Amino acid sequence: MILLADPRVWGGVLLLSVLDMAAALVLYYAGRRGIEAVLARFPRLRRERLERVQGLYQEHGNALLFLCFLPMLGVWLSAGAGTAGVQVIAFVPWVLAGKMLRWSVVLVLLDQTLQILP
């Protein structure tokens, strides 16, 4: 775990997290234009799931955005945040925290894998 003590590694994690969050912002702003805009831009998403995500935001609040680090769930949560009217000032810190967790875990797993390979 010496890897996580290196400040350059944290700079890389931060850079990857910011870039990943910027991709989530595309989905968020598509969601701000409404469910129809999201469905037109991303045809694989289903209206029922986006409506369910809106209900989740009303029930659980903005902390739900932390789970955006999970593949595919992050797409629905980001687009749903826009359609649910979550403010961007609340969106950015939660998503960034989740993305930093994601890239930290990926980096540690990559480091451990490279150590066991000959």
N, CA and C of each residue as an Amber inpcrd file, in Angstrom:
protein
   354
   0.8040000  -1.2020000   0.0000000   0.0000000   0.0000000   0.0000000
   0.8450000   1.2640000   0.0000000   2.1400000   1.1160000  -0.2300000
   3.0320000   2.2660000  -0.3590000   2.5640000   3.1530000  -1.5160000
   1.9200000   2.5340000  -2.4780000   1.4490000   3.2340000  -3.6650000
   0.5870000   4.4410000  -3.2940000  -0.3100000   4.2830000  -2.3380000
  -1.2170000   5.3660000  -1.9770000  -0.5570000   6.4660000  -1.1570000
   0.6960000   6.2680000  -0.7520000   1.4280000   7.3090000  -0.0370000
   2.1250000   8.2650000  -0.9920000   2.1580000   7.9480000  -2.2650000
   2.8280000   8.7690000  -3.2750000   1.8980000   9.8910000  -3.7440000
   2.3000000  11.1600000  -3.5820000   1.4380000  12.2750000  -3.9970000
   1.1710000  12.2950000  -5.5120000   2.1010000  11.7820000  -6.3060000
   1.8720000  11.7400000  -7.7560000   0.7250000  10.8070000  -8.1010000
   0.5980000   9.7500000  -7.3330000  -0.5050000   8.8170000  -7.5570000
  -1.8400000   9.5050000  -7.2810000  -1.8870000  10.2810000  -6.1980000
  -3.1260000  10.9920000  -5.8860000  -3.4400000  12.0480000  -6.9330000
  -2.4030000  12.6360000  -7.5160000  -2.6300000  13.5740000  -8.6200000
  -3.2550000  12.8660000  -9.8120000  -2.7660000  11.6570000 -10.0960000
  -3.3430000  10.8660000 -11.1780000  -4.7740000  10.4550000 -10.8900000
  -5.0280000  10.0520000  -9.6550000  -6.3910000   9.6810000  -9.2500000
  -7.3210000  10.8840000  -9.3840000  -6.8450000  12.0530000  -8.9590000
  -7.6570000  13.2560000  -9.0650000  -7.9360000  13.6090000 -10.5270000
  -6.9180000  13.5090000 -11.3790000  -7.1000000  13.8060000 -12.7960000
  -8.1110000  12.8530000 -13.4370000  -7.9540000  11.5620000 -13.1920000
  -8.8970000  10.5840000 -13.7410000 -10.3120000  10.8140000 -13.2040000
 -10.4140000  11.1760000 -11.9420000 -11.7200000  11.4120000 -11.3320000
 -12.4080000  12.6300000 -11.9280000 -11.6470000  13.6870000 -12.1470000
 -12.2160000  14.9080000 -12.7400000 -12.6750000  14.6390000 -14.1680000
 -11.8740000  13.8990000 -14.9270000 -12.2770000  13.5690000 -16.2980000
 -13.5230000  12.6840000 -16.3100000 -13.5900000  11.7410000 -15.4020000
 -14.7480000  10.8680000 -15.2940000 -15.9890000  11.6570000 -14.8620000
 -15.7860000  12.6120000 -13.9610000 -16.8970000  13.4510000 -13.5220000
 -17.3860000  14.3380000 -14.6600000 -16.4570000  14.8010000 -15.5100000
 -16.8540000  15.6160000 -16.6550000 -17.7460000  14.8110000 -17.5960000
 -17.4560000  13.5350000 -17.7580000 -18.3140000  12.6740000 -18.5730000
 -19.6860000  12.5270000 -17.9200000 -19.7230000  12.4460000 -16.5990000
 -21.0040000  12.3540000 -15.8920000 -21.7950000  13.6530000 -16.0340000
 -21.0940000  14.7840000 -16.1450000 -21.7810000  16.0630000 -16.3200000
 -22.5190000  16.1330000 -17.6520000 -21.9940000  15.4420000 -18.6730000
 -22.6970000  15.3890000 -19.9650000 -24.0660000  14.7580000 -19.7660000
 -24.1050000  13.6530000 -19.0390000 -25.3710000  12.9820000 -18.7470000
 -26.2720000  13.8560000 -17.8740000 -25.6670000  14.5290000 -16.9170000
 -26.4300000  15.4050000 -16.0360000 -27.1150000  16.5130000 -16.8400000
 -26.3600000  17.1670000 -17.7300000 -26.9440000  18.2640000 -18.5010000
 -27.9450000  17.7600000 -19.5350000 -27.7600000  16.5520000 -20.0180000
 -28.7950000  15.9570000 -20.8730000 -30.0730000  15.7650000 -20.0610000
 -29.9070000  15.3320000 -18.8270000 -31.0540000  15.1610000 -17.9420000
 -31.7470000  16.4670000 -17.6080000 -30.9960000  17.5470000 -17.5240000
 -31.5880000  18.8600000 -17.2440000 -32.5350000  19.2830000 -18.3620000
 -32.3030000  18.7720000 -19.5600000 -33.1730000  19.1150000 -20.6950000
 -34.4620000  18.2990000 -20.6740000 -34.5410000  17.2940000 -19.8080000
 -35.7630000  16.5130000 -19.6640000 -35.5700000  15.0590000 -20.0500000
 -36.5200000  14.2420000 -19.6540000 -36.4430000  12.8070000 -19.9120000
 -36.4140000  12.5250000 -21.4120000 -37.1770000  13.2760000 -22.1720000
 -37.2190000  13.0460000 -23.6250000 -35.8380000  13.2720000 -24.2510000
 -35.1290000  14.2910000 -23.8060000 -33.7900000  14.5650000 -24.3370000
 -32.8250000  13.4460000 -23.9760000 -32.9340000  12.9240000 -22.7690000
 -32.0660000  11.8230000 -22.3450000 -32.3400000  10.5820000 -23.1760000
 -33.6070000  10.2670000 -23.3580000 -33.9720000   9.0740000 -24.1250000
 -33.5710000   9.2110000 -25.5930000 -33.6350000  10.4240000 -26.1370000
 -33.2100000  10.6410000 -27.5200000 -31.6980000  10.4930000 -27.6490000
 -30.9550000  10.9580000 -26.6600000 -29.4850000  10.9080000 -26.7140000
 -28.9510000   9.5230000 -26.3760000 -29.5970000   8.8400000 -25.4440000
 -29.1560000   7.5300000 -24.9770000 -30.3130000   6.5450000 -25.0940000
 -30.5200000   5.9720000 -26.2780000 -31.7000000   5.1380000 -26.5160000
 -31.7580000   3.8540000 -25.6860000 -30.6640000   3.4150000 -25.1280000
 -30.6890000   2.1840000 -24.3180000 -31.3200000   2.4000000 -22.9430000
 -31.3620000   3.6510000 -22.5000000 -32.0030000   3.9250000 -21.2130000
 -33.5130000   3.8100000 -21.3750000 -34.1680000   3.4160000 -20.3180000
 -35.6250000   3.2510000 -20.3680000 -36.3000000   4.3080000 -19.4930000
 -37.4190000   4.8080000 -19.9540000 -38.1760000   5.8430000 -19.2530000
 -38.5160000   5.4070000 -17.8230000 -38.9380000   4.1640000 -17.6560000
 -39.3440000   3.6850000 -16.3360000 -38.1920000   3.7770000 -15.3360000
 -36.9890000   3.4460000 -15.8110000 -35.8310000   3.4850000 -14.9020000
 -35.4840000   4.9180000 -14.5230000 -35.5750000   5.8310000 -15.4840000
 -35.2950000   7.2350000 -15.1580000 -36.3350000   7.7800000 -14.1840000
 -37.5690000   7.4100000 -14.3660000 -38.6110000   7.8620000 -13.4410000
 -38.3960000   7.2580000 -12.0480000 -37.9280000   6.0170000 -12.0000000
 -37.6260000   5.3760000 -10.7220000 -36.4540000   6.0790000 -10.0340000
 -35.4590000   6.4840000 -10.8260000 -34.3090000   7.2060000 -10.2700000
 -34.7610000   8.5450000  -9.6910000 -35.6810000   9.2310000 -10.3640000
 -36.2090000  10.4850000  -9.8210000 -36.8380000  10.2510000  -8.4400000
 -37.5710000   9.1610000  -8.3220000 -38.1710000   8.8230000  -7.0300000
 -37.1160000   8.5360000  -5.9710000 -36.0240000   7.9050000  -6.3810000
 -34.9390000   7.6290000  -5.4270000 -34.3200000   8.9200000  -4.9020000
 -34.1690000   9.9330000  -5.7710000 -33.6230000  11.2110000  -5.3150000
 -34.5560000  11.8830000  -4.3210000 -35.8450000  11.7770000  -4.5610000
 -36.7980000  12.3710000  -3.6350000 -36.7820000  11.6420000  -2.2910000
 -36.5480000  10.3350000  -2.3420000 -36.5560000   9.5350000  -1.1260000
 -35.2370000   9.6090000  -0.3480000 -34.0970000   9.5450000  -1.0680000
 -32.7920000   9.4210000  -0.3970000 -31.9150000  10.6670000  -0.4750000
 -32.2090000  11.6040000  -1.3340000 -31.4350000  12.8320000  -1.4220000
 -30.2050000  12.7220000  -2.3160000 -29.4030000  13.7490000  -2.2770000
 -28.2500000  13.8720000  -3.1670000 -27.1150000  12.9150000  -2.8490000
 -27.0550000  12.3800000  -1.6390000 -25.9770000  11.4500000  -1.2810000
 -25.9980000  10.2030000  -2.1590000 -27.1120000   9.9580000  -2.7990000
 -27.2330000   8.8480000  -3.7370000 -26.2220000   8.9770000  -4.8770000
 -25.8000000  10.1990000  -5.1630000 -24.8330000  10.4430000  -6.2430000
 -23.4760000   9.8190000  -5.9680000 -23.1730000   9.5290000  -4.7270000
 -21.8930000   8.8850000  -4.4130000 -21.7660000   7.5550000  -5.1380000
 -22.8950000   6.8910000  -5.3970000 -22.8840000   5.5940000  -6.0630000
 -22.6400000   5.6920000  -7.5660000 -22.3870000   6.8890000  -8.0610000
 -22.1010000   7.0650000  -9.4930000 -20.8210000   6.3470000  -9.9140000
 -20.0150000   5.9030000  -8.9620000 -18.7920000   5.1860000  -9.3310000
 -19.0950000   3.7890000  -9.8560000 -20.2940000   3.2930000  -9.6330000
 -20.6570000   1.9550000 -10.1000000 -21.0060000   1.9920000 -11.5880000
 -20.4470000   1.0610000 -12.3590000 -20.7400000   1.0520000 -13.7990000
 -22.2410000   0.8960000 -14.0620000 -22.7010000   1.5490000 -15.0630000
 -24.0770000   1.5830000 -15.5570000 -25.0350000   2.2420000 -14.5750000
 -24.9300000   1.9730000 -13.3040000 -25.7640000   2.6670000 -12.3390000
 -25.4330000   4.1570000 -12.3500000 -24.1550000   4.4700000 -12.5550000
 -23.7420000   5.8620000 -12.6280000 -24.3840000   6.6150000 -13.7770000
 -24.6250000   5.9300000 -14.8830000 -25.2900000   6.5610000 -16.0290000
 -26.7040000   6.9600000 -15.6370000 -27.4410000   6.0380000 -15.0370000
 -28.8120000   6.3410000 -14.6360000 -28.8630000   7.4100000 -13.5550000
 -27.9500000   7.3260000 -12.5960000 -27.9590000   8.3080000 -11.5130000
 -27.5960000   9.7020000 -12.0100000 -26.6340000   9.7950000 -12.9360000
 -26.2410000  11.1010000 -13.4610000 -27.3580000  11.7350000 -14.2770000
 -27.9310000  10.9620000 -15.1870000 -29.0350000  11.4790000 -16.0010000
 -30.2570000  11.7620000 -15.1190000 -30.5040000  10.8840000 -14.1750000
 -31.6370000  11.0760000 -13.2700000 -31.4830000  12.2980000 -12.3820000
 -30.2490000  12.6080000 -12.0160000 -30.0130000  13.8050000 -11.2010000
 -30.4200000  15.0570000 -11.9680000 -30.1180000  15.0690000 -13.2500000
 -30.5220000  16.2180000 -14.0680000 -32.0260000  16.3280000 -14.1860000
 -32.6830000  15.2150000 -14.4470000 -34.1420000  15.2530000 -14.5960000
 -34.8350000  15.5350000 -13.2690000 -34.2160000  15.1330000 -12.1610000
 -34.8040000  15.3760000 -10.8430000 -34.5490000  16.7940000 -10.3490000
 -33.7200000  17.5500000 -11.0560000 -33.4700000  18.9330000 -10.6710000
 -32.4090000  19.1100000  -9.5960000 -31.5380000  18.1380000  -9.4280000
 -30.4370000  18.2740000  -8.4700000 -29.5300000  19.4100000  -8.9380000
 -29.1420000  20.2620000  -8.0350000 -28.2800000  21.3970000  -8.3930000
 -26.8640000  20.9150000  -8.6930000 -26.2060000  21.5560000  -9.6450000
 -24.8510000  21.1570000 -10.0350000 -23.8760000  21.3130000  -8.8720000
 -24.1270000  22.2610000  -7.9970000 -23.2570000  22.4880000  -6.8390000
 -23.3110000  21.3030000  -5.8640000 -24.4030000  20.5570000  -5.8730000
 -24.5130000  19.3430000  -5.0670000 -24.0250000  18.1300000  -5.8540000
 -24.1820000  18.1650000  -7.1580000 -23.8090000  17.0490000  -8.0210000
 -22.3010000  16.8250000  -8.0190000 -21.5420000  17.8840000  -8.2060000
 -20.0870000  17.7760000  -8.4010000 -19.3680000  17.1360000  -7.2190000
 -19.5400000  17.5880000  -5.9760000 -18.7530000  16.9690000  -4.8890000
 -19.0950000  15.5000000  -4.6360000 -20.3740000  15.1480000  -4.7250000
 -20.7460000  13.7520000  -4.4900000 -20.1920000  12.8330000  -5.5670000
 -20.3160000  13.2530000  -6.8120000 -19.8260000  12.4180000  -7.9110000
 -18.3000000  12.3420000  -7.8690000 -17.6490000  13.4650000  -7.5940000
 -16.1830000  13.4720000  -7.5270000 -15.6880000  12.5390000  -6.4220000
 -16.3440000  12.5390000  -5.2850000 -15.9400000  11.6400000  -4.1830000
 -16.0820000  10.1780000  -4.6060000 -17.1830000   9.8440000  -5.2510000
 -17.3800000   8.4730000  -5.7140000 -16.3710000   8.0690000  -6.7700000
 -16.0880000   8.9750000  -7.6950000 -15.1280000   8.6740000  -8.7610000
 -13.7200000   8.5210000  -8.1940000 -13.3830000   9.2990000  -7.1610000
 -12.0670000   9.1500000  -6.5390000 -11.9410000   7.7810000  -5.8710000
 -13.0170000   7.3200000  -5.2430000 -12.9950000   5.9690000  -4.6710000
 -12.7870000   4.9380000  -5.7680000 -13.5050000   5.0940000  -6.8580000
 -13.4020000   4.1450000  -7.9740000 -11.9770000   4.0560000  -8.4990000
 -11.3740000   5.2030000  -8.8130000 -10.0400000   5.1890000  -9.4120000
  -8.9640000   4.7870000  -8.4140000  -9.1750000   5.0400000  -7.1320000
  -8.2260000   4.5650000  -6.1190000  -8.2210000   3.0410000  -6.0770000
  -9.4090000   2.4520000  -6.0880000  -9.5150000   0.9910000  -6.0560000
  -8.9280000   0.3890000  -7.3310000  -9.2330000   0.9790000  -8.4710000
  -8.6900000   0.4800000  -9.7390000  -7.1680000   0.5320000  -9.7190000
  -6.6190000   1.6310000  -9.2220000  -5.1680000   1.7790000  -9.1890000
  -4.5170000   0.7610000  -8.2580000  -5.1020000   0.5290000  -7.0970000
  -4.5530000  -0.4610000  -6.1650000  -4.6350000  -1.8570000  -6.7700000
  -5.7540000  -2.1900000  -7.3900000  -5.8850000  -3.5080000  -8.0210000
  -4.8880000  -3.6840000  -9.1620000  -4.6900000  -2.6420000  -9.9450000
  -3.7110000  -2.7010000 -11.0300000  -2.3030000  -2.8930000 -10.4740000
  -1.9790000  -2.1600000  -9.4240000  -0.6590000  -2.2820000  -8.8070000
  -0.4480000  -3.6920000  -8.2470000  -1.4330000  -4.2150000  -7.5670000
  -1.3030000  -5.5620000  -7.0070000  -1.1950000  -6.6240000  -8.0880000
  -1.9220000  -6.4400000  -9.1850000  -1.8500000  -7.3840000 -10.3000000
  -0.4780000  -7.3630000 -10.9470000   0.0570000  -6.1660000 -11.1280000
   1.3870000  -6.0630000 -11.7480000   2.4930000  -6.6300000 -10.8610000
   2.2670000  -6.6290000  -9.5570000   3.2710000  -7.1910000  -8.6470000
   3.3150000  -8.7030000  -8.6740000   2.1930000  -9.3380000  -8.9870000
   2.2150000 -10.8080000  -9.0030000   2.5690000 -11.3850000 -10.3650000
   2.5210000 -10.5530000 -11.4020000   2.9080000 -11.0310000 -12.7350000
   4.4350000 -11.0570000 -12.8390000   4.9840000 -12.0460000 -13.5560000
   6.4450000 -12.1160000 -13.6660000   7.0120000 -11.0020000 -14.5430000
